[in-house]
């Protein structure tokens, strides 16, 4: 029998697109929630993000939500959305359900809707920071 070593997460950093109105809205929403695990919200591709995580693919963080745990865990795409909810007191039970096969289609639909919104609004293309949003590539088929 093999054992799985679990590394507890005690703090998370959420890299968000500061040029995207939807991403900024979600950042502000996250900050208003009661957090079981503290969240640091840092603009993706910023000097601060590059200083904290010099070996991270920062171009990818502009296309796909990325969450980094304090022990080096990296969550991207659907897992990143779920871990953000998991960190919140009022949303942890929902996060557990979204992480199941029954809940994963809802995460996928949410990500597709966000990608469509970002595409329609040109989010991520502002100020020459990143190419137009291409979140769809990170959504599992």
C-alpha positions in Angstrom: 0.0 0.0 0.0 1.4 3.4 -1.0 0.9 6.5 1.1 0.2 10.0 -0.3 2.0 12.9 1.4 -0.2 15.9 1.6 1.4 19.3 2.0 -0.9 21.7 3.8 -1.6 25.0 2.0 -1.6 28.0 4.4 -1.5 30.9 1.9 -2.3 31.3 -1.8 -1.3 33.8 -4.4 -3.8 34.5 -7.2 -2.3 35.9 -10.4 -5.1 37.8 -12.2 -5.2 40.0 -15.3 -5.4 43.6 -14.1 -6.4 44.7 -17.6 -9.5 42.6 -17.6 -12.7 44.1 -16.0 -14.0 40.7 -15.2 -10.8 39.6 -13.6 -10.6 42.8 -11.5 -14.2 42.3 -10.5 -13.5 38.8 -9.3 -10.4 40.0 -7.5 -12.5 42.5 -5.6 -15.1 39.8 -4.9 -12.4 37.5 -3.5 -11.1 40.2 -1.2 -14.6 40.8 0.3 -15.0 37.1 1.2 -14.1 35.5 4.5 -10.9 33.6 3.8 -10.0 30.3 5.5 -6.7 30.4 3.6 -5.3 33.9 3.1 -5.2 35.1 -0.6 -2.6 37.4 -2.0 -3.9 38.9 -5.3 -1.1 40.0 -7.6 -1.4 41.3 -11.2 -0.2 38.6 -13.6 2.9 39.6 -15.5 3.6 42.4 -13.1 7.1 43.2 -11.6 5.8 41.8 -8.3 4.7 38.5 -9.9 8.0 38.2 -11.7 9.9 38.9 -8.5 8.0 36.4 -6.5 8.0 33.7 -9.1 11.0 34.1 -11.5 10.8 30.7 -13.0 7.0 30.8 -13.8 5.8 31.1 -17.4 4.4 34.6 -17.0 3.0 34.8 -20.5 0.8 31.8 -19.7 -0.4 33.5 -16.5 -1.8 36.2 -18.7 -3.9 33.7 -20.6 -4.9 31.4 -17.8 -5.7 32.0 -14.1 -2.8 30.8 -12.0 -2.8 30.2 -8.2 0.4 29.4 -6.3 0.4 27.8 -2.9 2.9 28.8 -0.3 4.7 25.5 -0.6 5.2 25.8 -4.3 2.0 24.2 -5.5 0.8 25.5 -8.9 -2.8 25.4 -9.9 -4.0 26.5 -13.4 -7.2 26.5 -15.3 -10.1 24.7 -13.7 -8.1 23.7 -10.6 -7.2 27.3 -10.0 -10.8 28.4 -10.0 -11.7 25.6 -7.6 -8.8 26.2 -5.2 -9.9 29.9 -5.0 -13.3 28.9 -3.8 -11.8 26.3 -1.5 -9.9 29.1 0.3 -13.2 30.8 1.1 -15.3 30.0 4.2 -18.7 30.2 2.5 -17.6 28.4 -0.6 -15.5 25.5 0.5 -18.3 22.9 0.4 -19.1 24.0 -3.2 -15.4 23.7 -4.1 -15.3 20.2 -2.9 -18.3 19.3 -5.1 -16.8 21.2 -8.1 -13.7 19.0 -7.8 -15.8 15.9 -8.4 -16.7 14.4 -11.7 -20.3 15.6 -11.2 -19.1 19.2 -10.6 -16.4 19.6 -13.1 -18.7 20.3 -16.1 -19.9 23.4 -14.2 -16.3 24.6 -13.8 -15.7 24.1 -17.5 -18.9 26.0 -18.5 -17.9 28.9 -16.2 -14.4 29.0 -17.7 -15.9 29.0 -21.2 -18.3 31.8 -20.3 -15.4 33.9 -18.8 -13.3 33.3 -21.9 -16.2 34.4 -24.2 -16.6 37.5 -22.1 -12.9 38.3 -22.2 -12.9 37.7 -26.0 -15.9 39.9 -26.5 -14.5 42.8 -24.4 -10.9 42.5 -25.7 -9.7 41.9 -22.1 -6.1 41.2 -21.7 -5.2 43.2 -24.8 -5.2 46.5 -23.1 -2.0 48.6 -22.7 0.0 46.1 -24.8 0.2 43.9 -21.7 -0.9 40.6 -23.4 -2.3 39.3 -26.6 -6.1 39.0 -26.8 -7.6 36.4 -24.4 -7.2 32.8 -25.5 -8.5 31.1 -22.3 -10.3 28.5 -24.4 -7.1 26.6 -25.0 -6.7 25.9 -21.3 -10.2 24.4 -20.9 -10.2 20.6 -21.0 -12.3 19.2 -23.9 
